[in-house]
Amino acid sequence: MRFMGLGKWEIASILAMAAVAGIFAYSRAGMGGISLLVNVLLQVVIVLVVGIGFFLLLHHLGFYPGIADDYFARRKEDKKK
């Protein structure tokens, strides 16, 4: 599974970061005038954009996302031998 060149482990880590940001935003909501839902959604969107941008930047610099997928595929092949 690939999305914009990202492997499934990179996508999972981005979604996990977004979930943590949403929980953090929910826990500190009520401090400002922004409603709870808008605050949580804004935090999640920011983390998704930054996370995808971070991995695409790594890809552009030559550190290829998908390394985790390749590693697990190689381990699976090694176990078969």
Secondary structure, DSSP 8 states (H G I E B T S, - for coil): --BTTB-HHHHHHHHHHHHHHHHHHHHTTTSSSS-HHHHHHHHHHHHHHHHHHHHHHHHHHT--TTHHHHHHHHHHHHHH-
